[in-house]
């Protein structure tokens, strides 16, 4: 339901961001997400829990505007280096929630975990006054004075002088239109990007869920542990609590999300976005197939570590490519639509990782691998390479 809320609101918030500003939508989404996340911890029933988590997803849908603001301020020679470094903060959050979960859930329960997890979102709202609106957005809607004011402020911070004169930029007649994504100039790019976003999300959340599923149900070879099935008949289904060693495995595999970052940055800047994405997607599929091999826990940790590194690199590259390939007047709607398609893959992943995997481990893992290979082909065949390409202002 979190992903469903994200899917519904992602396009809508992208439309609003192209029309009314990235910063406004980013602030509203943080406020919305933190508020409903905190309310979730007081859910009186399962129905309320599901509804409130859906509302959280609606808020999280606007967080991509932060990446767009960074993209629109960075020069073309810096985007390939600076944007992937955002992954460090994603990693820090992932490790924090796993560490909190290992301590809080066994003692205080899931409600307190949700409350603690809501605190960073609330604190971050205090720093929004220090974040400027995108000058490119202001130019796209004809607010040249606002754009000059922002650039002047940046110049003062950097202790440099603004060039004399005014910015002259064409103003688009329309912004944030979904049909612009289907314009002949961008149609092929949009369709291939959507396939890639769907597949990357499917593989990313599949990796996380597969790792948890294999650990929780002891579906390991070489450990001497029998698989634990779900209770049949009229009895209720049940879950097994993760052991401390399982949390340690998850932390180690999560650290993999940063392992490929230096190589991902080199690839993005040397061989380009398309080839980097195609190579990492192909390798992701290969590592999913390797999970079919009977191995010890140490081997499984190694595979999960590599998978987390690869799926994280995939997300890094597609985020950068999507933000760069569309012009300013449709950048937010392009990112929002891609994010919406992305959640379809995220919603499909649990049915494979937690349902099909129970019936056939080989079938589930081969399906994940096949989707990765399809995405790799789509990445290699993308019609536009954005490496070294200046951001387009109008379509």
C-alpha positions in Angstrom: 0.0 0.0 0.0 3.0 2.3 0.5 4.0 1.6 -3.1 0.4 2.1 -4.3 0.2 5.5 -2.7 3.6 6.4 -4.2 2.4 5.2 -7.6 -0.8 7.3 -7.5 0.8 10.5 -6.3 4.1 10.4 -8.1 2.8 11.6 -11.4 0.5 14.1 -9.7 3.3 15.6 -7.6 5.6 15.7 -10.7 2.9 17.7 -12.6 2.7 20.1 -9.7 6.4 20.5 -9.3 6.8 21.5 -13.0 4.1 24.1 -12.6 4.6 25.5 -9.0 8.1 24.6 -8.0 10.3 21.7 -6.8 10.9 23.1 -3.3 7.2 23.6 -2.5 6.4 20.0 -3.4 9.4 18.6 -1.6 8.5 20.4 1.6 4.8 19.3 1.4 5.8 15.7 0.7 8.2 15.7 3.8 5.5 17.1 6.0 2.9 14.7 4.7 5.1 11.7 5.0 6.3 12.4 8.5 2.8 13.2 9.8 1.2 10.0 8.5 4.2 7.9 9.4 3.8 9.1 13.0 0.0 8.4 12.9 0.7 4.8 11.7 2.3 4.0 15.1 -1.1 4.6 16.7 -3.1 2.5 14.3 -6.1 0.9 16.2 -6.6 -1.8 13.6 -5.0 -3.5 10.5 -7.4 -1.5 8.2 -6.1 1.8 9.7 -2.5 0.6 9.4 -2.9 -0.2 5.7 -4.6 3.2 5.0 -2.0 5.2 6.9 0.9 3.4 5.2 -0.8 4.3 1.9 -0.8 7.9 2.9 2.9 7.7 3.8 3.5 6.4 0.3 1.7 9.4 -1.1 4.1 11.7 0.7 7.2 9.8 -0.2 6.3 10.2 -3.8 7.5 13.8 -3.8 11.0 13.2 -2.3 12.5 12.8 -5.8 12.2 16.5 -6.2 15.3 16.8 -4.0 17.3 15.0 -6.6 15.9 17.3 -9.4 16.9 20.4 -7.5 20.4 19.1 -7.1 20.5 18.1 -10.8 19.4 21.5 -11.9 22.0 23.3 -9.8 25.0 21.1 -10.7 27.1 21.8 -13.8 27.3 19.0 -16.3 30.9 18.0 -15.4 29.9 17.5 -11.7 26.6 15.7 -12.0 28.1 12.3 -12.6 30.2 12.6 -9.5 28.0 14.4 -7.0 24.6 12.8 -7.6 25.8 9.2 -6.9 27.3 10.4 -3.5 23.7 10.8 -2.4 23.8 7.0 -2.0 25.9 7.5 1.1 22.9 9.0 2.9 20.5 6.3 1.6 23.0 3.8 3.0 23.1 5.6 6.4 19.3 5.5 6.6 19.1 1.8 5.7 21.7 0.9 8.3 20.0 3.0 10.9 16.6 1.4 10.4 18.1 -2.1 10.5 20.0 -1.3 13.7 16.9 0.2 15.3 14.8 -2.7 14.2 17.2 -5.2 15.8 17.0 -3.3 19.2 13.5 -1.9 19.2 11.3 -4.6 17.8 12.3 -7.3 20.3 11.9 -4.9 23.2 9.4 -2.1 22.5 7.6 -3.5 19.4 7.0 -2.2 15.9 5.0 0.9 16.9 8.0 2.5 18.6 10.2 1.6 15.6 7.8 3.6 13.4 7.9 6.5 15.9 11.7 6.6 16.0 11.8 6.3 12.2 9.5 9.4 11.9 11.9 11.7 13.8 14.4 12.4 11.0 11.7 13.5 8.6 10.3 15.9 11.2 13.8 17.4 11.9 14.6 17.8 8.2 11.7 20.1 7.7 13.6 22.7 9.8 16.4 23.0 7.2 14.1 23.8 4.2 14.5 27.5 4.7 18.2 27.1 3.7 17.4 25.3 0.4 16.8 27.6 -2.6 14.3 26.9 -5.3 15.7 25.8 -8.6 16.8 28.8 -10.8 16.1 26.6 -13.9 12.5 26.2 -12.7 12.1 29.9 -12.3 13.4 30.5 -15.8 11.1 27.9 -17.2 8.0 29.8 -15.9 9.3 33.2 -16.8 10.4 34.4 -13.3 13.8 35.8 -14.4 14.1 38.1 -11.4 13.7 35.2 -9.0 16.3 33.2 -10.8 18.7 36.1 -10.7 18.1 36.5 -7.0 18.9 32.8 -6.3 22.1 32.9 -8.5 23.1 36.1 -6.7 22.8 34.5 -3.3 24.9 31.5 -4.5 27.5 33.9 -5.8 27.7 35.7 -2.4 28.0 32.3 -0.6 30.9 31.4 -3.0 32.4 34.9 -2.6 32.3 35.5 -6.3 30.8 38.0 -8.6 27.7 37.5 -10.8 28.3 38.3 -14.5 26.7 41.5 -15.7 23.5 41.5 -17.6 20.3 39.4 -17.5 19.5 35.8 -18.4 17.6 35.4 -21.7 15.9 32.1 -21.9 12.9 31.0 -23.9 9.7 30.4 -21.8 7.7 27.3 -22.6 4.0 27.7 -23.2 3.2 24.6 -21.2 4.9 22.7 -18.3 4.4 19.4 -16.7 2.2 17.7 -19.3 2.2 13.9 -19.4 1.6 13.9 -23.2 4.9 15.6 -23.7 6.6 12.4 -22.6 4.9 10.7 -25.6 6.1 13.4 -28.0 7.9 11.7 -31.0 11.1 13.2 -29.8 10.9 11.5 -26.4 8.5 8.5 -27.0 11.2 5.8 -27.5 13.2 7.1 -24.6 10.2 7.3 -22.3 9.1 3.8 -23.1 12.5 2.3 -22.6 13.1 4.2 -19.4 9.8 3.0 -18.0 10.7 -0.6 -18.7 14.0 -0.1 -16.9 12.5 1.7 -13.9 10.0 -1.1 -13.5 12.6 -3.8 -13.7 15.2 -2.1 -11.5 12.6 -1.6 -8.7 11.5 -5.2 -9.1 15.1 -6.4 -8.7 15.9 -4.0 -5.9 13.0 -4.9 -3.6 13.3 -8.5 -4.8 16.9 -8.6 -3.5 15.8 -7.2 -0.1 12.8 -9.5 0.2 14.7 -12.6 -1.1 17.5 -12.1 1.4 15.0 -11.7 4.3 12.9 -14.7 3.1 15.8 -17.0 2.7 17.1 -16.1 6.2 13.7 -16.1 7.9 12.6 -19.5 6.6 16.1 -21.1 6.7 16.1 -21.9 3.0 19.8 -22.5 3.1 22.0 -25.3 1.8 24.9 -26.5 3.9 23.6 -25.2 7.2 22.0 -28.4 8.5 18.7 -26.5 9.0 15.4 -27.8 7.6 13.2 -25.3 5.8 10.4 -23.9 7.8 7.1 -24.0 6.0 3.9 -21.9 6.5 1.3 -23.5 8.6 -1.4 -25.3 6.5 -5.0 -26.1 6.9 -7.2 -24.0 9.1 -4.3 -22.7 11.3 -3.1 -19.1 10.9 0.0 -18.2 8.9 2.9 -17.2 11.0 6.3 -15.5 10.7 9.6 -16.4 12.3 11.4 -13.6 14.2 14.8 -12.8 12.7 17.7 -13.9 14.9 20.6 -11.6 15.8 22.8 -13.3 13.2 20.1 -12.6 10.6 20.2 -8.9 11.4 24.0 -9.0 11.1 23.6 -10.6 7.7 21.2 -7.9 6.6 23.6 -5.1 7.8 26.5 -6.7 6.0 24.5 -7.1 2.7 23.2 -3.5 3.1 26.8 -2.2 3.3 27.1 -3.6 -0.2 24.9 -0.7 -1.4 28.0 1.6 -1.3 30.6 -1.0 -2.4 30.2 -0.3 -6.1 29.8 3.4 -5.8 33.4 4.4 -6.8 33.2 2.1 -9.8 29.7 3.2 -10.6 30.9 6.9 -10.6 33.8 6.0 -12.9 31.6 4.1 -15.3 29.0 6.9 -15.4 31.6 9.5 -16.2 33.9 7.4 -18.5 31.8 5.1 -20.6 28.5 6.8 -20.1 25.1 6.3 -18.4 23.7 3.7 -20.9 26.6 1.3 -21.0 27.1 1.5 -17.2 23.5 0.7 -16.6 23.5 -2.1 -19.2 26.6 -3.7 -17.6 25.3 -3.6 -14.0 21.9 -4.8 -15.0 23.4 -7.8 -16.8 25.6 -8.6 -13.8 22.6 -8.3 -11.5 20.8 -11.0 -13.4 23.9 -13.3 -13.3 24.1 -12.9 -9.5 20.4 -13.8 -9.1 21.1 -17.0 -11.0 24.1 -17.7 -8.7 21.6 -17.9 -5.7 20.4 -21.2 -7.2 23.8 -22.8 -6.2 23.8 -24.6 -2.9 26.1 -22.7 -0.6 26.9 -21.9 3.1 25.7 -18.8 5.0 29.0 -17.2 4.2 28.6 -17.7 0.5 25.0 -16.4 0.7 26.1 -13.3 2.5 28.7 -12.7 -0.2 26.1 -13.0 -3.0 23.6 -10.7 -1.2 26.4 -8.2 -0.6 27.2 -8.2 -4.4 23.5 -8.0 -5.3 22.8 -5.1 -3.0 25.8 -3.3 -4.6 24.5 -3.9 -8.1 20.9 -3.0 -7.6 22.0 0.2 -5.8 24.3 1.1 -8.7 21.3 0.5 -11.1 19.1 2.9 -9.2 22.0 5.5 -9.0 22.4 5.5 -12.8 18.7 5.5 -13.8 18.0 8.4 -11.4 20.8 10.4 -13.0 19.8 9.5 -16.5 16.1 10.3 -16.1 16.9 13.7 -14.5 19.2 14.6 -17.3 17.4 13.3 -20.4 14.2 15.4 -20.0 14.1 19.3 -20.3 13.3 21.4 -17.3 9.7 22.0 -18.3 9.0 18.3 -18.1 11.7 17.0 -15.8 9.6 16.5 -12.7 6.7 14.9 -14.6 9.2 12.6 -16.3 10.7 11.6 -13.0 7.3 11.3 -11.4 5.9 9.0 -14.1 9.0 6.9 -14.0 8.7 6.7 -10.2 5.1 5.6 -10.6 6.0 2.8 -13.0 8.8 1.9 -10.6 6.3 1.1 -7.9 4.5 -1.4 -10.0 7.8 -3.4 -10.0 8.1 -2.9 -6.3 4.5 -4.1 -5.7 5.1 -7.2 -7.8 8.4 -8.2 -6.1 6.7 -9.5 -2.8 4.5 -11.9 -4.8 7.6 -13.5 -6.4 10.0 -13.3 -3.4 7.4 -14.4 -0.8 4.9 -16.5 -2.8 6.6 -18.0 -5.8 9.8 -18.5 -3.9 8.0 -20.8 -1.5 6.8 -23.0 -4.4 10.0 -22.9 -6.5 13.2 -21.2 -5.5 14.7 -21.7 -9.0 11.6 -20.3 -10.7 11.5 -17.2 -8.5 15.2 -16.4 -8.9 15.2 -17.1 -12.7 12.3 -14.7 -13.1 14.2 -11.9 -11.3 17.2 -12.7 -13.5 15.2 -12.6 -16.7 13.7 -9.2 -15.9 17.3 -7.9 -15.3 18.4 -9.1 -18.7 15.5 -7.4 -20.4 16.3 -4.2 -18.7 20.0 -4.5 -19.7 19.0 -4.8 -23.3 16.7 -1.8 -23.0 19.6 0.2 -21.4 22.1 -0.6 -24.1 19.6 0.5 -26.8 18.6 3.9 -25.2 18.6 6.5 -28.0 20.2 9.3 -26.0 23.4 9.4 -24.0 23.4 12.2 -21.4 27.1 12.0 -20.5 28.6 15.4 -21.0 25.3 16.7 -22.2 24.0 20.1 -21.0 20.6 20.1 -19.4 17.9 21.1 -21.8 15.6 23.9 -20.7 12.7 23.6 -23.1 11.6 20.7 -25.3 
